[in-house]
């Protein structure tokens, strides 16, 4: 379709000679909304070209009004994609942009950065090295004529973070500091959610940006992830390990009262952990009872504040000695003060939970679990110039509006799918389920049989995603690997991102070698963060509905939403998160307009009107219901793939 149907202002930026089906509608909706200073909540499937559509729709207003565009997404690949599209735009209209990575990814001083265990400790280490003049890369960032020229170059056209890192390596200067100094001069910045939604990180970032939220157009890509990310940002934890280290630190610096309390907290937490199976809700006065009844301290908040000041004093001492200024006592007291601050807030609950470390040893932690994502999202959404919130899986839009508290005048729009209907097979197998009462040996044997039918009748690669690791393990125990006639690549619980990348890459190689099977879980890295175009995944099998285990945390979430949204607590807190995972998984094999993919649901519950209503329109339209008998799958797959 010709670009002549686009708004005139957009055609100055849209870089391609033609547009995809329904793309014009998407672009016009975003352009009109942002022009009128309204937010837009928009669902559009893969293949629609959401990145270029949103950028070319927003830039006319951003450049005319001298606004910044912050484009937030979860992965570095998505950030780099934004810059790729900006480069295409810049051939038609001048535009500037940068993709950001965290300090850890951009740091060239690897011998020192390896000493840091997390982002906060790396920041402290970085500040220490800069203060002592011991980072050669930072020392080279003197504002010489050559440096200022390089900074001006970075600010003159779209640059990916990897391009900046490579250029900085050649010049032996710090890419992180260079980008910090350059962001205020560019129009578009692609970055992670944390830069915008974590209050502490946001305040520091906006200071470098020299721009208030009121002068920012915010794009949230893959926005189905935002509620969960917002809850993670607002939650806190304190591990037994940190308590133990706080005790040792206080002893080392001669703070006996602090050491005694840390030891008491450590012992009480360990004792309580021994009596629980996995997770338990705690009374908000759990800590105050320890302080008052067992430590004999009558003013808990004052005591925690004094611990915090002691931790700060230790950090200053370490800094003066030229040592890494980390204080476990300070970290512990931060958590304890936050516990006090949230004790009477019903949007938080206190928990104790057990977990396994990387060394596979079991330990425990105290947690402050947030229940309300809008406490994190609403302050941002209500302050920006406009917001464009988009994903392929946002339905029902009204629920998303309520949960995140987008402005009331937000435009809601569902863009039709651009995929030819004959390229998609969506089918539900009746007679199978992973509901708890159905998890029998006979049921798993049937599930294995259905999976092998799909694999045998899929041209090349098949993805199989289970509702949980428990279901995944049961499929293997039922003989799935032995039943397959193609190699199996299996995701493992606790797998590192690098190990997972290698596993996925090995699986993808079989697109040219006759095919393989990838076995993972819904809601995992691979089911949401990886694309499988072409023969990299012809069929995807969704085994079961990925409902969360009804832990105290999940029950509290349902109860909280029920108070906020009467009659919708279970739907918002339990059903929607599960159906988002299933919907994301369903989209793995359909990434481009040329792809042809089969989406097979192995659970009769997807055939119910209730569950089906939460699936994207393009998945549920034309969905086939297959009888509970052998070879029903084989017939529809052979016909679909013309095998």
C-alpha positions as CSV (number, residue, x, y, z in Angstrom):
1,X,0.0,0.0,0.0
2,X,1.3,3.5,-0.8
3,X,2.4,5.9,1.9
4,X,0.1,8.6,0.5
5,X,-2.6,7.5,3.0
6,X,-0.4,8.6,5.9
7,X,-0.6,12.0,7.6
8,X,1.5,14.5,5.6
9,X,3.7,15.2,8.6
10,X,4.5,11.5,9.0
11,X,5.5,11.0,5.4
12,X,8.5,13.3,6.0
13,X,9.8,10.7,8.4
14,X,8.5,7.3,7.3
15,X,11.5,5.9,5.4
16,X,9.9,3.0,3.4
17,X,8.2,3.2,0.0
18,X,5.1,1.3,1.1
19,X,3.3,0.3,4.2
20,X,2.0,-3.0,5.5
21,X,-1.7,-3.9,5.9
22,X,-3.3,-2.0,8.8
23,X,-0.1,0.0,9.5
24,X,-1.6,3.3,8.4
25,X,-4.3,2.9,11.0
26,X,-1.7,2.3,13.7
27,X,0.4,5.3,12.6
28,X,-2.6,7.7,12.4
29,X,-3.9,6.6,15.8
30,X,-0.5,7.3,17.4
31,X,0.2,10.5,15.5
32,X,-3.2,12.0,16.3
33,X,-3.0,11.0,20.0
34,X,0.5,12.5,20.5
35,X,-0.3,15.6,18.5
36,X,-3.2,16.2,20.8
37,X,-1.1,15.5,23.9
38,X,-3.0,12.3,24.8
39,X,-1.6,8.9,25.7
40,X,-2.2,5.9,23.4
41,X,-2.7,2.3,24.6
42,X,-2.4,0.2,21.4
43,X,-2.2,-3.5,20.7
44,X,-0.5,-4.6,17.5
45,X,0.8,-8.0,16.5
46,X,4.3,-8.9,15.3
47,X,4.8,-8.1,11.7
48,X,2.9,-4.8,11.9
49,X,6.1,-2.8,12.2
50,X,5.3,-1.2,15.6
51,X,8.8,0.3,16.1
52,X,9.0,2.3,12.8
53,X,5.3,3.1,13.1
54,X,5.6,4.6,16.5
55,X,8.9,6.5,15.8
56,X,7.6,8.1,12.5
57,X,4.3,9.0,14.2
58,X,6.0,10.7,17.2
59,X,8.9,12.5,15.7
60,X,6.9,15.2,13.9
61,X,5.5,16.4,17.3
62,X,8.8,15.8,19.2
63,X,10.9,17.8,16.8
64,X,8.3,20.6,16.3
65,X,7.8,21.0,20.1
66,X,11.5,20.3,21.0
67,X,10.6,17.3,23.1
68,X,12.7,14.2,24.0
69,X,11.5,10.7,23.1
70,X,12.4,7.9,25.6
71,X,11.8,4.5,24.0
72,X,11.8,1.8,26.7
73,X,12.1,-1.9,26.0
74,X,13.4,-4.9,27.9
75,X,16.2,-6.2,25.8
76,X,19.3,-4.7,24.2
77,X,18.2,-6.2,20.9
78,X,15.1,-4.1,21.0
79,X,17.1,-1.0,21.9
80,X,19.4,-1.5,18.9
81,X,16.4,-2.1,16.6
82,X,15.1,1.4,17.5
83,X,18.4,2.9,16.4
84,X,18.4,0.8,13.2
85,X,15.0,2.3,12.3
86,X,16.2,5.8,13.3
87,X,19.1,5.3,10.8
88,X,16.6,4.6,8.1
89,X,14.6,7.7,9.0
90,X,17.7,9.8,9.1
91,X,18.3,9.2,5.4
92,X,15.0,11.0,4.8
93,X,15.0,13.5,7.7
94,X,17.7,14.5,10.1
95,X,17.3,12.8,13.5
96,X,19.5,11.9,16.4
97,X,19.4,9.0,18.8
98,X,21.4,6.8,21.2
99,X,20.7,3.3,22.7
100,X,21.8,3.0,26.3
101,X,23.2,0.1,28.2
102,X,23.9,-0.2,31.9
103,X,27.2,0.8,33.4
104,X,28.3,-2.9,33.6
105,X,27.9,-3.5,29.9
106,X,29.6,-0.2,28.9
107,X,32.5,-0.4,31.4
108,X,35.8,-1.0,29.6
109,X,37.7,-1.4,32.9
110,X,36.9,-5.1,33.1
111,X,39.6,-6.0,35.6
112,X,37.9,-3.7,38.2
113,X,34.3,-4.1,37.2
114,X,34.5,-7.9,37.9
115,X,34.9,-7.0,41.6
116,X,31.4,-5.7,41.8
117,X,28.5,-8.1,42.5
118,X,25.6,-5.9,41.3
119,X,24.7,-2.6,39.7
120,X,24.8,-0.6,43.0
121,X,28.2,-1.9,44.1
122,X,29.6,-1.3,40.5
123,X,28.4,2.3,40.8
124,X,30.1,2.7,44.2
125,X,33.3,1.1,42.8
126,X,33.2,3.4,39.7
127,X,32.8,6.5,41.9
128,X,35.7,5.4,44.0
129,X,38.0,4.8,41.1
130,X,37.1,8.2,39.6
131,X,37.7,10.0,42.9
132,X,41.1,8.4,43.2
133,X,42.0,9.0,39.6
134,X,42.6,5.3,39.1
135,X,40.4,4.6,36.0
136,X,42.5,5.3,32.9
137,X,39.4,5.4,30.7
138,X,37.7,8.0,32.8
139,X,40.9,10.0,33.1
140,X,41.0,10.2,29.2
141,X,37.5,11.8,29.2
142,X,39.1,15.2,29.7
143,X,37.1,17.8,27.8
144,X,39.8,18.3,25.1
145,X,39.0,19.6,21.7
146,X,39.2,16.0,20.3
147,X,36.9,14.7,23.0
148,X,34.3,17.4,22.4
149,X,34.4,16.7,18.7
150,X,33.8,13.0,19.4
151,X,30.9,13.9,21.7
152,X,29.4,16.2,19.0
153,X,29.8,13.3,16.5
154,X,27.9,10.9,18.7
155,X,25.1,13.6,19.0
156,X,24.8,14.2,15.3
157,X,23.2,11.0,14.1
158,X,21.7,7.8,15.4
159,X,24.3,5.6,17.2
160,X,23.9,2.1,18.8
161,X,25.5,1.5,22.1
162,X,27.8,-1.2,20.6
163,X,29.0,1.3,18.0
164,X,29.9,3.8,20.8
165,X,31.6,1.1,22.9
166,X,33.7,0.0,19.9
167,X,34.7,3.6,19.1
168,X,35.6,4.4,22.7
169,X,37.8,1.3,22.9
170,X,39.9,2.6,20.0
171,X,40.2,6.0,21.8
172,X,40.6,4.5,25.3
173,X,37.8,6.6,26.8
174,X,34.8,5.7,29.0
175,X,31.7,5.1,26.8
176,X,29.4,5.3,29.8
177,X,30.6,8.9,30.7
178,X,30.6,9.9,27.0
179,X,27.0,8.8,26.6
180,X,26.0,10.6,29.9
181,X,27.4,13.8,28.5
182,X,25.8,13.3,25.0
183,X,22.2,12.3,25.9
184,X,21.1,15.9,26.5
185,X,21.8,16.7,22.8
186,X,19.9,13.8,21.1
187,X,16.2,13.5,20.4
188,X,15.6,9.7,20.9
189,X,17.0,7.5,23.6
190,X,16.4,3.8,23.6
191,X,16.8,2.3,27.1
192,X,15.6,-0.1,29.7
193,X,12.5,0.3,31.9
194,X,14.5,1.0,35.0
195,X,15.8,4.4,33.7
196,X,12.2,5.6,33.6
197,X,10.3,3.7,36.3
198,X,12.8,3.2,39.1
199,X,12.6,6.5,41.0
200,X,16.2,6.7,42.1
201,X,17.6,5.8,38.7
202,X,15.1,8.1,36.9
203,X,16.1,11.1,39.0
204,X,19.8,10.7,38.2
205,X,19.1,10.0,34.5
206,X,16.8,13.1,34.1
207,X,19.5,15.2,35.7
208,X,21.9,14.1,32.9
209,X,19.2,14.5,30.3
210,X,18.5,18.1,31.5
211,X,14.8,17.5,30.6
212,X,11.8,17.1,32.9
213,X,9.2,14.4,32.3
214,X,6.8,17.1,31.1
215,X,9.0,17.5,28.0
216,X,9.2,13.8,27.3
217,X,7.2,11.5,25.0
218,X,7.4,8.0,26.4
219,X,7.1,4.9,24.3
220,X,6.7,1.6,26.3
221,X,7.4,-1.4,24.0
222,X,6.5,-4.9,25.0
223,X,4.3,-3.2,27.6
224,X,2.7,-6.4,28.8
225,X,5.8,-6.8,30.9
226,X,5.4,-3.4,32.7
227,X,3.1,-4.4,35.5
228,X,5.4,-7.2,36.6
229,X,8.5,-5.0,36.2
230,X,6.8,-2.2,38.2
231,X,6.1,-4.6,41.1
232,X,9.7,-5.8,41.1
233,X,11.0,-2.2,41.2
234,X,8.8,-1.5,44.3
235,X,9.7,-4.7,46.1
236,X,12.7,-5.3,48.4
237,X,14.4,-8.3,50.0
238,X,17.0,-9.0,52.7
239,X,18.8,-12.3,52.5
240,X,20.3,-14.3,55.4
241,X,23.7,-13.9,53.7
242,X,23.5,-10.1,54.0
243,X,22.4,-10.3,57.6
244,X,25.4,-12.5,58.4
245,X,27.8,-10.2,56.5
246,X,26.3,-7.2,58.3
247,X,27.1,-8.8,61.7
248,X,30.7,-9.5,60.6
249,X,31.1,-6.0,59.3
250,X,29.8,-4.4,62.5
251,X,32.2,-6.5,64.6
252,X,35.1,-5.6,62.4
253,X,34.4,-1.8,62.9
254,X,33.6,-2.1,66.6
255,X,29.9,-1.5,66.5
256,X,28.9,-4.2,69.0
257,X,25.2,-3.3,69.4
258,X,24.7,-3.4,65.6
259,X,26.6,-6.7,65.4
260,X,24.4,-8.1,68.2
261,X,21.2,-7.1,66.5
262,X,22.3,-8.4,63.1
263,X,23.1,-11.8,64.7
264,X,19.7,-11.9,66.4
265,X,17.9,-11.1,63.2
266,X,19.9,-13.7,61.4
267,X,19.1,-16.4,64.0
268,X,15.3,-15.5,64.2
269,X,15.0,-15.5,60.4
270,X,16.8,-18.8,60.1
271,X,14.7,-20.4,62.8
272,X,11.5,-19.2,61.1
273,X,12.7,-20.4,57.7
274,X,13.2,-23.9,59.1
275,X,9.5,-24.1,59.9
276,X,8.1,-23.2,56.5
277,X,8.0,-25.2,53.3
278,X,8.6,-22.5,50.7
279,X,6.9,-19.1,51.4
280,X,4.9,-17.6,54.2
281,X,3.2,-14.3,54.9
282,X,4.5,-12.4,57.9
283,X,2.9,-10.0,60.3
284,X,4.1,-6.4,59.7
285,X,5.1,-6.3,63.4
286,X,7.5,-9.3,63.0
287,X,10.5,-7.0,63.1
288,X,9.3,-4.7,65.8
289,X,8.7,-7.7,68.1
290,X,12.3,-8.9,67.5
291,X,13.6,-5.4,68.3
292,X,11.4,-4.7,71.3
293,X,10.9,-8.2,72.9
294,X,14.2,-9.9,72.1
295,X,16.7,-7.0,71.7
296,X,15.1,-4.8,74.4
297,X,15.0,-1.7,72.1
298,X,11.9,0.4,72.6
299,X,12.2,2.7,69.5
300,X,12.7,0.5,66.4
301,X,12.6,3.2,63.8
302,X,15.2,5.3,65.7
303,X,17.4,2.2,66.1
304,X,17.2,1.3,62.4
305,X,18.0,4.9,61.5
306,X,21.1,4.7,63.7
307,X,22.1,1.5,61.9
308,X,21.8,3.3,58.6
309,X,24.0,6.2,59.9
310,X,26.5,3.6,61.1
311,X,26.5,2.0,57.7
312,X,27.1,5.4,56.0
313,X,30.0,6.0,58.4
314,X,31.5,2.6,57.4
315,X,31.2,3.5,53.8
316,X,33.0,6.8,54.3
317,X,35.8,5.1,56.3
318,X,36.3,2.6,53.5
319,X,36.3,5.3,50.9
320,X,38.9,7.3,52.8
321,X,41.1,4.1,53.0
322,X,40.8,3.7,49.2
323,X,38.7,0.6,49.6
324,X,35.4,-0.4,47.9
325,X,32.7,1.6,49.9
326,X,30.2,-1.2,50.3
327,X,28.4,-1.7,53.6
328,X,26.1,-4.7,54.3
329,X,24.9,-2.9,57.5
330,X,23.7,0.0,55.4
331,X,21.9,-2.3,53.0
332,X,20.3,-4.2,55.9
333,X,19.1,-0.9,57.5
334,X,17.7,0.4,54.2
335,X,15.5,-2.7,54.1
336,X,14.5,-2.4,57.7
337,X,13.5,1.2,57.3
338,X,11.5,0.3,54.2
339,X,9.8,-2.4,56.2
340,X,8.7,0.2,58.7
341,X,7.5,2.6,56.0
342,X,5.3,0.0,54.3
343,X,4.0,-1.8,57.4
344,X,0.7,0.0,57.4
345,X,0.3,0.1,53.6
346,X,-2.1,-2.6,52.3
347,X,-0.4,-2.4,48.9
348,X,2.6,-4.3,50.3
349,X,2.9,-7.6,52.2
350,X,5.8,-9.0,54.2
351,X,7.1,-12.5,53.4
352,X,9.7,-15.0,54.3
353,X,10.7,-17.3,51.5
354,X,13.2,-20.1,50.8
355,X,15.3,-20.2,47.6
356,X,18.3,-21.9,46.1
357,X,21.6,-20.1,45.5
358,X,23.7,-20.5,42.4
359,X,25.7,-23.1,44.3
360,X,22.4,-25.0,44.7
361,X,22.3,-24.5,48.5
362,X,19.0,-23.6,50.2
363,X,18.7,-20.4,52.1
364,X,16.1,-17.8,53.0
365,X,15.2,-14.1,52.8
366,X,12.8,-11.6,54.1
367,X,10.8,-9.8,51.5
368,X,8.6,-6.7,51.1
369,X,6.4,-7.6,48.1
370,X,4.6,-4.8,46.3
371,X,1.1,-5.5,45.0
372,X,0.2,-2.3,43.1
373,X,2.1,-1.6,39.9
374,X,0.4,1.8,39.5
375,X,2.4,3.1,42.5
376,X,5.4,2.9,40.1
377,X,3.7,3.6,36.8
378,X,1.2,6.4,37.6
379,X,3.7,9.0,38.7
380,X,5.4,8.7,35.3
381,X,2.3,8.4,33.1
382,X,0.7,11.4,34.7
383,X,3.8,13.6,34.2
384,X,5.0,13.0,30.7
385,X,3.9,15.0,27.6
386,X,2.3,11.9,26.2
387,X,2.7,8.1,26.4
388,X,2.6,5.4,23.7
389,X,2.1,2.1,25.4
390,X,2.2,-0.9,23.0
391,X,2.5,-4.6,22.7
392,X,1.1,-7.6,20.8
393,X,-0.7,-8.9,24.0
394,X,-2.5,-6.2,25.9
395,X,-6.2,-7.3,25.8
396,X,-8.3,-6.5,27.7
397,X,-7.2,-2.9,27.3
398,X,-9.5,-1.7,30.0
399,X,-7.9,-3.9,32.6
400,X,-4.4,-2.7,31.6
401,X,-5.6,0.9,31.9
402,X,-6.9,0.3,35.5
403,X,-3.9,-1.7,36.7
404,X,-1.3,0.8,35.5
405,X,-3.4,4.0,36.0
406,X,-2.9,5.4,32.5
407,X,-4.6,8.9,32.1
408,X,-8.4,8.6,31.8
409,X,-8.4,10.2,28.3
410,X,-6.0,7.6,26.9
411,X,-6.9,6.4,23.4
412,X,-7.4,2.7,23.3
413,X,-6.9,0.8,20.0
414,X,-6.5,-2.7,18.8
415,X,-4.8,-2.9,15.3
416,X,-5.9,-5.8,13.1
417,X,-3.3,-8.4,12.4
418,X,-1.4,-8.0,9.1
419,X,-0.8,-11.7,8.7
420,X,-2.6,-13.6,5.9
421,X,-5.1,-15.9,7.6
422,X,-4.0,-18.8,5.6
423,X,-0.5,-18.5,7.2
424,X,-1.8,-19.2,10.7
425,X,-3.2,-22.4,12.1
426,X,-4.6,-22.1,15.6
427,X,-6.0,-25.2,17.2
428,X,-7.0,-26.5,20.7
429,X,-6.9,-30.2,21.5
430,X,-9.8,-31.3,23.6
431,X,-9.5,-34.1,26.1
432,X,-6.1,-33.0,27.5
433,X,-5.2,-30.6,30.4
434,X,-2.5,-29.9,33.0
435,X,-5.0,-28.8,35.6
436,X,-3.9,-30.3,39.0
437,X,-6.6,-32.9,39.1
438,X,-5.7,-34.1,35.6
439,X,-2.0,-34.6,36.2
440,X,-1.9,-38.4,36.0
441,X,0.6,-40.7,34.3
442,X,-2.1,-41.5,31.7
443,X,-2.6,-37.8,30.9
444,X,1.1,-37.2,30.5
445,X,1.3,-40.2,28.1
446,X,-1.5,-38.6,26.1
447,X,0.3,-35.2,26.1
448,X,3.5,-36.9,24.9
449,X,1.6,-38.6,22.1
450,X,0.0,-35.3,21.0
451,X,3.4,-33.5,21.0
452,X,5.0,-36.3,18.9
453,X,2.1,-35.9,16.4
454,X,2.9,-32.2,16.0
455,X,6.7,-32.8,15.7
456,X,6.2,-35.6,13.1
457,X,3.9,-33.3,11.0
458,X,5.9,-30.1,11.2
459,X,8.3,-29.4,8.3
460,X,11.4,-28.5,10.4
461,X,11.5,-27.0,13.9
462,X,9.0,-27.2,16.8
463,X,8.8,-25.3,20.0
464,X,7.1,-27.0,23.0
465,X,6.4,-24.7,26.1
466,X,5.0,-26.2,29.3
467,X,3.0,-24.4,31.9
468,X,5.7,-24.9,34.5
469,X,9.0,-26.7,35.1
470,X,7.0,-29.3,37.0
471,X,5.0,-30.0,33.9
472,X,8.2,-30.0,31.8
473,X,9.8,-32.5,34.1
474,X,6.7,-34.8,34.0
475,X,6.8,-34.8,30.2
476,X,10.4,-35.9,30.2
477,X,9.6,-38.6,32.8
478,X,6.7,-39.8,30.6
479,X,9.2,-40.5,27.8
480,X,9.0,-37.4,25.6
481,X,12.7,-37.4,24.5
482,X,12.6,-41.1,23.6
483,X,9.3,-40.7,21.6
484,X,10.7,-37.9,19.4
485,X,12.6,-38.6,16.2
486,X,14.3,-35.2,16.2
487,X,17.0,-33.8,18.6
488,X,15.6,-32.3,21.8
489,X,17.0,-29.0,23.4
490,X,15.7,-28.6,26.9
491,X,15.6,-25.4,29.0
492,X,16.7,-25.9,32.6
493,X,15.5,-24.1,35.8
494,X,18.1,-21.5,36.9
495,X,19.9,-21.5,33.5
496,X,22.1,-18.5,33.0
497,X,21.2,-16.2,30.1
498,X,24.4,-17.0,28.3
499,X,23.8,-20.8,28.6
500,X,20.2,-20.2,27.3
501,X,21.5,-18.2,24.3
502,X,23.8,-21.1,23.4
503,X,21.0,-23.6,23.7
504,X,18.6,-21.5,21.5
505,X,21.4,-20.9,18.9
506,X,22.0,-24.7,18.7
507,X,18.3,-25.3,18.2
508,X,18.0,-22.7,15.5
509,X,20.8,-24.2,13.5
510,X,18.5,-27.2,12.9
511,X,16.4,-25.0,10.7
512,X,18.9,-26.0,8.0
513,X,19.5,-29.6,9.3
514,X,16.1,-31.3,9.1
515,X,14.6,-29.9,12.3
516,X,14.7,-30.2,16.1
517,X,12.5,-29.6,19.2
518,X,12.9,-27.0,21.9
519,X,11.4,-27.7,25.2
520,X,10.9,-24.7,27.6
521,X,8.4,-23.0,29.9
522,X,5.8,-20.4,29.2
523,X,6.9,-17.1,30.8
524,X,10.6,-18.0,30.4
525,X,13.3,-16.2,28.5
526,X,12.8,-18.2,25.3
527,X,9.0,-18.0,25.2
528,X,9.0,-14.2,25.4
529,X,12.3,-12.8,24.5
530,X,13.4,-14.7,21.4
531,X,12.1,-14.5,17.8
532,X,12.0,-17.6,15.5
533,X,11.3,-16.5,12.0
534,X,11.1,-18.8,9.0
535,X,11.9,-22.4,9.7
536,X,13.5,-21.6,13.1
537,X,10.1,-22.5,14.5
538,X,7.2,-23.8,12.3
539,X,5.0,-25.0,15.1
540,X,4.6,-24.0,18.7
541,X,2.9,-26.3,21.2
542,X,1.5,-24.7,24.4
543,X,1.1,-27.4,27.1
544,X,-1.3,-26.2,29.8
545,X,-2.4,-22.9,31.1
546,X,0.5,-21.3,33.1
547,X,-1.4,-20.3,36.2
548,X,0.8,-19.3,39.1
549,X,1.1,-21.6,42.1
550,X,-1.4,-20.2,44.7
551,X,1.3,-19.0,47.1
552,X,0.7,-16.4,49.8
553,X,2.1,-13.8,47.5
554,X,-0.4,-14.7,44.7
555,X,-3.3,-14.9,47.1
556,X,-2.4,-11.5,48.5
557,X,-2.3,-10.1,44.9
558,X,-5.8,-11.4,44.1
559,X,-7.2,-10.1,47.4
560,X,-5.6,-6.6,46.8
561,X,-7.0,-6.4,43.3
562,X,-10.4,-7.5,44.6
563,X,-10.4,-4.5,47.0
564,X,-9.4,-2.1,44.2
565,X,-11.5,-3.7,41.4
566,X,-14.5,-5.6,43.0
567,X,-15.3,-8.8,41.1
568,X,-12.1,-8.6,39.1
569,X,-9.5,-9.7,41.7
570,X,-9.0,-13.2,40.4
571,X,-9.0,-12.1,36.8
572,X,-6.5,-9.3,37.2
573,X,-4.2,-11.1,39.7
574,X,-4.3,-14.7,38.5
575,X,-5.9,-15.2,35.1
576,X,-4.4,-12.2,33.1
577,X,-0.8,-12.9,34.0
578,X,-1.1,-16.5,32.9
579,X,-2.9,-15.7,29.6
580,X,-0.3,-13.0,28.8
581,X,2.4,-15.8,29.1
582,X,0.4,-18.1,26.8
583,X,-0.2,-15.3,24.3
584,X,3.4,-14.3,24.1
585,X,4.4,-18.0,23.6
586,X,1.8,-18.3,20.8
587,X,3.5,-15.6,18.8
588,X,7.0,-17.2,18.7
589,X,6.7,-18.8,15.2
590,X,4.9,-15.8,13.5
591,X,7.4,-12.9,13.2
592,X,7.2,-11.7,9.6
593,X,4.5,-11.5,7.0
594,X,6.1,-14.4,5.1
595,X,6.1,-16.8,8.1
596,X,3.7,-19.7,8.3
597,X,3.1,-21.1,11.7
598,X,0.9,-23.6,13.7
599,X,-0.1,-22.7,17.2
600,X,-1.3,-25.8,19.1
601,X,-2.9,-25.5,22.5
602,X,-2.7,-28.8,24.5
603,X,-5.4,-27.9,27.1
604,X,-9.1,-28.0,26.6
605,X,-9.4,-24.8,28.8
606,X,-8.2,-22.7,25.9
607,X,-11.4,-23.7,24.1
608,X,-13.6,-22.1,26.8
609,X,-15.1,-18.7,26.0
610,X,-13.5,-17.3,29.2
611,X,-9.9,-18.3,28.5
612,X,-10.2,-17.7,24.7
613,X,-11.3,-14.1,25.4
614,X,-7.9,-13.2,26.8
615,X,-6.0,-14.4,23.7
616,X,-5.0,-11.9,20.9
617,X,-7.7,-11.5,18.2
618,X,-5.4,-12.9,15.5
619,X,-4.9,-16.1,17.6
620,X,-8.5,-16.8,18.5
621,X,-10.1,-16.0,15.1
622,X,-10.5,-19.2,13.2
623,X,-9.3,-21.3,16.1
624,X,-10.1,-25.0,15.4
625,X,-11.3,-27.4,18.2
626,X,-9.9,-30.8,17.7
627,X,-11.5,-34.0,19.1
628,X,-9.8,-36.1,21.7
629,X,-8.6,-38.8,19.4
630,X,-5.3,-39.9,17.8
631,X,-4.3,-38.4,14.4
632,X,-6.7,-35.5,14.5
633,X,-3.7,-33.2,14.9
634,X,-1.8,-35.0,12.1
635,X,-4.5,-34.4,9.6
636,X,-4.9,-30.6,10.2
637,X,-1.1,-30.1,10.3
638,X,-0.5,-32.1,7.1
639,X,-3.2,-30.1,5.4
640,X,-1.8,-26.8,6.7
641,X,1.8,-27.4,5.8
642,X,0.8,-29.3,2.6
643,X,3.1,-32.1,3.6
